[in-house]
Amino acid sequence: MDREFLIDLFADFGPVTIRKMFSGYGISADGANFALALRAGLFLRADELTIPDFETEGSKPFQYSTRAKTVTVNSYWELPARLFDDSQELAQWARAALAAAQRAKVKQRPKGKKASKKVAPKKPVARKRPAKKAVRRVGKAKRAHR
């Protein structure tokens, strides 16, 4: 699948952003990635609300193999083949996939430290001054005797 084909495919859905990703393209709208176009096929974002629709259609989740095992990515499911010929229904599935991607974005934790702990901002640490070298003081009295 090339860029132009994907743009035409999602025309009834609306404008999409298509970026190179892995061995294909990531497809996004409104800042959320909702589809993957890879050598293995076209996959839409799914969650607990939309996975039953994919299962009803006989679709499978995205899988890839490593040297050690086969990994199943349950958040992306294969687009049912019949939707390539029905742009109106494809647009409905794409909207559902975008909604799933947006729900997943809301669930994500902020990066870095856990959000549940409130940590007071660190106070600047006072630096220790290097110890002054002992200055040899010669008393006035000794100087006066010279």
N, C-alpha and C positions, 0 to 999 in steps of 0.2 A: 504494500500500500504506500502510495506516495502522498505528499502534502496536498496536492490539488484534489486527489480522490477524496481525502478525508474532509477537506473544506466543503466539497460538494455533498458528501454523505451527511454532514451535520448542518447543511444549509437551513433546513426547516427548524432546527433547534435554535439556531442563532449564531452569532459570531463566536468563534473559538480561537484559542491560542494554541499553536502546535509547535512543540520544541523537541529537538533531538533528545532521545533518552534511550540508554542501553542499546538494543539492536533495532530500535524503531523510534516511535514518537510518544510523547506524553501530550494529552489533549486536556486543556483546561478552559474554564470560564469563570469569571468573577473571582479570580485568584485561587481557585480550587481545582486540582487535578482530578478529573472524573473518568478518564479513559486512557487506555494504553493500546497503541497499535504496534504490535511486535510481529516477528516472523511467525510466531505460533498462532496469530490471529488478533482479533479486536476484543478487548476486555473492558467491561464497565465496572465502576466502583460499586460495591454492594455492602450491605450491612444486614443486621438481623431483620430489618423491615422488608428488604428487597430480595434477599437470598431465596425465599420460597418461590418467587416469580421465576427466577433462573432455574431452580430445580424442576418446576412444572414444565419448563421448556426443554428439559434434558441437558441443560448447559452444565459445564464443569468449571471449577475454580482454576485460576492460573496456576501452573506448575512449572518448575524448572529443576534440572538435575545438577547436582554437584558430583564430585568424585565419590563422595561417601553416601549420598542419599538423594531422594527426590523431595523437594520442598514444595508445599502447597501454600499458596497465598490466598487465603479465604476472603480477602477484601476486594479482589478483582475476579469477575466471572466472565466467561466467554459470551459474547453477543450471540443470541440465537440467529442462525443463518437466514431465516425467513425475513428478518428485519432489514437486510441489505436491499430488499425490494420494496419496502414499505416505509418511506421517509417520514410520514406522519407519525406512525407508531414508534419508529426509531427515535424521533424527537421526544416522545413521552418517556421512553426508557432512559434517554440521555438526561432528561430533567430529573428523573428519579435517582440516577447515578450522581448527578451534581448535588442533589439534596443529601444523599448518603455521604458524599465527600465533605460537605459542609458540617454535617452532624459529627463526623469523625474529627474534623478540625477543632470543633468546640470541646470535644472530649480530651484532646491532647493536653498533657501537662506542659507548663512553661519549661523551657529548656534551662538547665542549670540546677540550682538548688531547689529542693522541694518547696512547693508553694504553700503547703499547710503550715510550715513553721515560719513565724515572723521573727526575723532576726534584726536586732537593732543595728543601725549603721555603726561601723567601726569608728572609734575615736582615733584621731591621729596619735601616734605613739611618739612621746617625747624622746628625742635622742640623747643619749648620755654624752656629755662632753668628755673629751679625752682628759685624763688626769694631767694637771699641770706639773711640769718638771719642778722638782724642788729647786728653788733658787737659793744659791748660797749667799746669804747676806752677811756681809761683814759689818759688824756693828760700827756705829759712828765712833765709838770710843777707840776701837782698834785702828781705824783710819787716822784718827787724830794723833795717835802715837807715832805714826810713821814719819 
